[in-house]
Amino acid sequence: MSILLSPSRTRIKICGLTREADVDAAVHAGVDAIGFVLYPPSPRAVSAERAGQLARRLPPFVTPVLLFVNPDPKEVHAACSQVQGATLQFHGDETQEFCLQFQHSLHQPFLKAARIPLGGAGNAFDLLEYVSLYSAAQALLLDAHVEGFGGGGQAFDWSLLPQNVNAHLVLSGGLNAANVTEGIRHLRPKCLSLGVDVSSGVEAMGADGLVQKGLKDAEKIAQFVAAVRAADLHT
């Protein structure tokens, strides 16, 4: 049976912010959520205290998101005490029971990342089973499965996803202003609602031509948001 959808606006999250200027640029561009990485091995990681400082710059109706990878529960509680009203994003091997404990104790929703293999290997990933395993998640974030955690700026094969997914989805991994329209076109008809999540695709370039992880480019953020809004009008 096909899922009946009504037209909706694609939600936008910018992840891995570390500077006040980047938070302000994202808010000015009109994003819906700001992600703070609380996973120390990540080059985009910030402390819970720093995430709190940055989150206090957010106006009403822009949601802070705290990203964890296999955290100790005490770390989650400590971070939530610094960042009020956050959505929790779990990117590791956390079970639904683990994620739900914070929804019960802190009354905060959670997202669960689904790490989808690159290339044809993505055929082996059963997204419908994953939806069933994490039925309590506010949404599933679809990311590329690369070494470590996070998509590493790479995109999985969107065409391999099931035609009907009874869940809210957030597309991530390798997105930028040039390809986000195609991603929205592939996924929007397949799910209850769609969001997009970008990190490396809006990061600044150094003089050496390399991406400066954790440092965002205000113009790239604006271009990404504009591309998503244009896609909303034409898909």
Secondary structure as GFF3:
##gff-version 3
##sequence-region A 1 235
A	DSSP	beta_strand	11	15	.	.	.	ID=ss1
A	DSSP	alpha_helix	20	29	.	.	.	ID=ss2
A	DSSP	beta_strand	33	37	.	.	.	ID=ss3
A	DSSP	alpha_helix	48	55	.	.	.	ID=ss4
A	DSSP	beta_strand	63	68	.	.	.	ID=ss5
A	DSSP	alpha_helix	73	82	.	.	.	ID=ss6
A	DSSP	beta_strand	87	90	.	.	.	ID=ss7
A	DSSP	alpha_helix	96	106	.	.	.	ID=ss8
A	DSSP	beta_strand	110	117	.	.	.	ID=ss9
A	DSSP	three_ten_helix	119	124	.	.	.	ID=ss10
A	DSSP	alpha_helix	127	133	.	.	.	ID=ss11
A	DSSP	beta_strand	139	145	.	.	.	ID=ss12
A	DSSP	three_ten_helix	158	160	.	.	.	ID=ss13
A	DSSP	beta_strand	168	171	.	.	.	ID=ss14
A	DSSP	alpha_helix	180	187	.	.	.	ID=ss15
A	DSSP	three_ten_helix	188	190	.	.	.	ID=ss16
A	DSSP	beta_strand	193	198	.	.	.	ID=ss17
A	DSSP	three_ten_helix	200	202	.	.	.	ID=ss18
A	DSSP	beta_strand	203	205	.	.	.	ID=ss19
A	DSSP	beta_strand	211	216	.	.	.	ID=ss20
A	DSSP	alpha_helix	218	234	.	.	.	ID=ss21
###
